[in-house]
């Protein structure tokens, strides 16, 4: 089991950017699945971005072209770069490494 801690959330204006980080408590390996999910109030949790075991990356249609997932294996950390943020992106964002999940970080997009 690995503990995951997200950071980087906050309040940002529409059109702004944030970079979320997910720090793991031990070494992570690129052969494992890493992903970001989000859950907005009153909505189901949805997959935002994922790196599969084969290294393929996939995004939710709603964030394609705006979000980018990346990893820094040496730092046991993976990231979610979020650009051109919209009010509809407001949610608690969670990172996931295989079956382990962090506590989440709040992202609020509002003017």
N, C-alpha and C positions, 0 to 999 in steps of 0.2 A: 504494500500500500504506500502511496505517496501523498504527502500533504501539498496542497496547491493554494497559493495566496495571490489573489488578483489585486492590481492597483492601477491607478491612472484614470479612474472614473471622475466624474464631476459635472459641473454645469457649463454648458457651452452654447453659444448662439447658433442659430441655423446657418449652415454654410461653413461652420468651423470644423476643427479636427481634434481628435484625441488619439492617444496611443495607450492601449491597455497592455499590461504585462501580467504574465502568469508565472510566478516563481515556484519551482518544485523543490521539495525538501531533500531530494536525492537526484542522482543522475537520471536523465531521461534519454531515450534512444529514439532515433528517427524511424525505427521500424514499428513503433507503436502509434496508435491513433491519438492525435491531438486536435482539439477543437474548441470552438467558442459557441456558446448558446446565449440566448437572451429570453427574458420573460417580462412582458409589460403587464401592468395591472389589468386584471380581468381577462387576460389572454393566456393561451397555452405557451409553454416553453417551445422555442423554435431554434433550429440549428442555423447558425450564422455562417460559420466557416469551419472547414475541417481539412486536416491533412491525413490521408489514409495510410495504411501500412505500406502501400506501394509508392508512396510519395505524391500521389495525385492530390490536388487541391480542388476543393469545390466550395461554392458560395451559394447562399440563398439568393434567389433572383432579385430580391429587394435591395441587396447590397452590392451586387456585382458592379465592378467598375469604381466602387467607392471604398471598399474595405480590402485589406490585404492581411493575410495571416503569414507569420514567419516564425522561425525558431533560431535560438542561439544555444546549441547543445552544450557548448563550453560553459555557459552560464546557467544551465538547467532552467532556461526560461523560454517561453514563447509569447508572441505578441499578436495584437490585433490593431493595425493602423486603420483608423476610421476617418475618412475625409468627406467633405460635402454633407455634413450631418443634417438630418431633418428632424422635425419634432416627432415623427413616427418612429425614430430610432430610440426614443426614450424607453429605457428598460433597465432591469438588473442584468448585467452580463456575467456569465459564468464560464470559466475555462474547465476543460475536461481532458484528462489523460487516461486513456483506456477507460476503466470504470470509476476512476476517482474524479471528484469534482470539488472546485473551490467554493468559498462562501458567497462569492459574487461581489460586484462593484456596481454602484449606481451610475448610470449615464443619463443625464437630463439635457435635452436640447430645447431651449426656449429663449425667446427674446425678452 
